């Protein structure tokens, strides 16, 4: 794409999990002050199989779009193509959705993509990926101004992830009005204008959707 992600692998004076995002212009590389707007700039709303993930890269909150396509397969071993996420994590998540929630995924091809070329490593993306998969299977778009984050256990229970308030503030800053996340142990101060949906399990998430 027309932007570049700079990631440090060794830093004598700080952490190595930070990233810098730069855009290629006529004058050379220019800093992108708000990468979330860049990653969501070409997003089309009311499309089934897409969900916005409120993630973190180091200490920087970052909103990215997760795209999923579930289609019938004529192959003996359905395809599982993943770009930008852990394929093993996808296999676990599809097994949980089918075994615990009755979502029909066996015998179907699954294609998963993180828009913008970013690679996500944190398990907090589980909830956004699950929402995108269910949306694709049901052919029903998710709420256009909603973000998702949370870890999924093998029991289909949703687990908390770190720095939830930082993720919520980034979502509110970009005009989102709903966040779907696990129930926290203590009450969160949600930004003004942002409503929270806090399912305890994936089954409750499907009911909300």
ABEGO torsion letter per residue (X at the ends): XABBBBBBABBAABBAABBBBBBBBAAEBBBBABAAAAAAAABBBGBBGBBBBBBBBEABBBBBBBBBBBBBBABABBBBBBBGBBAAAAAAAAAAAAAAAGBBABGBBBBBBBBGGBBBABAAAAAAAAAAAAAAAAGBBBBAABBBBEBBBAAGBBBBBBGAAAAAAAAAAAGBABBBBBBBABBBBBBBGBBBBBBABAAAAAAAX
